[in-house]
Amino acid sequence: MLLAATIGVMGVLGTSCVEDEKNPYENIEDGTASGSAFNVMLPGMGTFYVGSEIELRGSGFSSGDEIYVSDFYDSSSSVKARITSYTADKLFFIMPAGVVEYGGNVEVSLVRNGEWHTLGGLYVNNYSCTSMPLENDIYGEFVEIMGEYADGDKAYYQEYNYDGELLGEPIELDLKLKNSDYDYNEVIQTSTFYPLFDNYLFIYEHNGEISIKQDMGRIGGRLMIDLSASIGETVSREWPWFKDGDKILLALGGIENVVAIIDNPVIADGWITFEIPSNGIEAGMNYEILLQRYEGYVSNIGYLNIIN
């Protein structure tokens, strides 16, 4: 699934790509003259995202300065930005989330000594985010992100039940930076994961800001196993995404008709192992195998035929 986005490559106020050819901090209208009473400049070029670290140049920066970012067309939407560091002539802040949901023009302001100074505008690009199938594995998938990456960035997914309610807690995924064919952004790939349900929420945090929060549909196939075993026999199944705490339920027609619960299957090295119980189980019957990871919700992962 591709989140619609236009990947911009320039700040709205800039004209140059090479600093030694033309200062990217030139052509800012508000107080740029050297020696003026207020001298703070936005970058005049660059590619920026939610979570990007933005450099201001000027003079007189101090711990009392505050940065606010608002929708360029709605100044009432101001969000205070985190300042990461400053010197007397430079200040760095993180482009905050919550201003433009899908990218767009923002206005940056600095508050100094109680006075509000509008510095100008920047264009915030939108990340694109696509789920991808894992080769040679019909159950697994990963997400590719196109945008900007920094060490410490995080990605999570959290599953929805069939009623659209989020289940459990967000599960963190590993990230790696891939080689990019693009000059102005990077390609980030998550580790493989195996959703139990059809839909999940995907979250990407760049420099501590939520840069992507997107509903995704599972593209890998649902885990379906077919077992035949006798009562009392021990069975095993390999699947990389079994987790400690998973329960196995045997049912005749969904969670409303569970006939046996296996609370503590052995889960190790991508395998789940459990014994076919005798209570409630009859030879010659075919049972649904339900995996319960979230209280009150199950996923059908296959069928068990009880043989004599």
Disulfide bonds with the S-S distance in Angstrom:
none
